[in-house]
Amino acid sequence: MIRITMMHHMSPQRNTLNPPADEPAGTAANPLRVLESQELLGRSGEVVIRHNDRLYRLRRTRLGKLILTA
């Protein structure tokens, strides 16, 4: 199961992930989904993503970085 956390997009004017208390809900930038890479990549350390009928490979390197290739 993939755990998804919602966060508000950071803007240059705001140094916070949350909108101001006086800003009504739904008016801030669309919330971003946060996925844990371990859950997304699984034990193999890689996943194939289809985007616009093209396949991309997202993988974890030996140094723990992420690389996306077409």
C-alpha positions as CSV (number, residue, x, y, z in Angstrom):
1,M,0.0,0.0,0.0
2,I,1.3,3.4,-0.9
3,R,0.9,6.1,1.7
4,I,0.0,9.5,0.3
5,T,0.4,12.7,2.2
6,M,-1.1,16.0,1.0
7,M,0.9,19.2,1.4
8,H,0.3,22.7,0.1
9,H,2.7,24.0,-2.6
10,M,5.4,26.3,-1.3
11,S,5.4,29.7,-3.0
12,P,8.3,32.2,-3.0
13,Q,6.2,34.7,-1.0
14,R,5.4,32.1,1.7
15,N,8.1,30.2,3.5
16,T,5.6,27.6,4.8
17,L,3.7,24.5,3.6
18,N,0.4,25.7,5.1
19,P,-1.7,28.6,3.9
20,P,-2.3,31.5,6.2
21,A,-5.0,30.9,8.8
22,D,-7.2,33.7,7.3
23,E,-7.1,32.1,3.8
24,P,-10.2,30.0,3.1
25,A,-9.7,26.3,2.3
26,G,-9.5,25.6,-1.4
27,T,-8.0,28.9,-2.4
28,A,-4.3,28.0,-1.9
29,A,-2.4,26.3,-4.7
30,N,-3.4,22.7,-5.3
31,P,-2.0,20.4,-2.6
32,L,0.9,18.2,-3.7
33,R,0.9,14.5,-3.1
34,V,3.9,13.2,-1.2
35,L,4.9,9.6,-1.8
36,E,7.5,7.7,0.2
37,S,10.2,6.6,-2.3
38,Q,10.6,3.2,-0.5
39,E,7.0,2.4,-1.0
40,L,6.9,3.7,-4.6
41,L,10.1,1.9,-5.7
42,G,9.6,-1.3,-3.7
43,R,12.3,-3.9,-3.0
44,S,13.6,-3.7,-6.6
45,G,14.4,0.0,-6.2
46,E,12.8,0.9,-9.5
47,V,9.5,1.6,-11.1
48,V,8.3,2.2,-14.7
49,I,6.0,5.2,-15.2
50,R,3.9,5.7,-18.3
51,H,3.5,9.4,-19.3
52,N,1.9,10.5,-22.6
53,D,2.4,7.0,-24.1
54,R,6.1,7.0,-23.2
55,L,7.7,4.8,-20.6
56,Y,10.1,6.3,-18.0
57,R,12.2,4.4,-15.5
58,L,12.6,5.8,-12.0
59,R,15.3,4.1,-10.0
60,R,17.4,4.5,-6.8
61,T,21.1,4.5,-7.3
62,R,23.7,2.8,-5.0
63,L,24.2,6.2,-3.3
64,G,20.5,6.6,-2.6
65,K,19.8,9.2,-5.3
66,L,16.9,9.0,-7.7
67,I,17.3,8.9,-11.5
68,L,14.5,9.3,-14.1
69,T,15.3,8.1,-17.6
70,A,13.2,7.8,-20.8
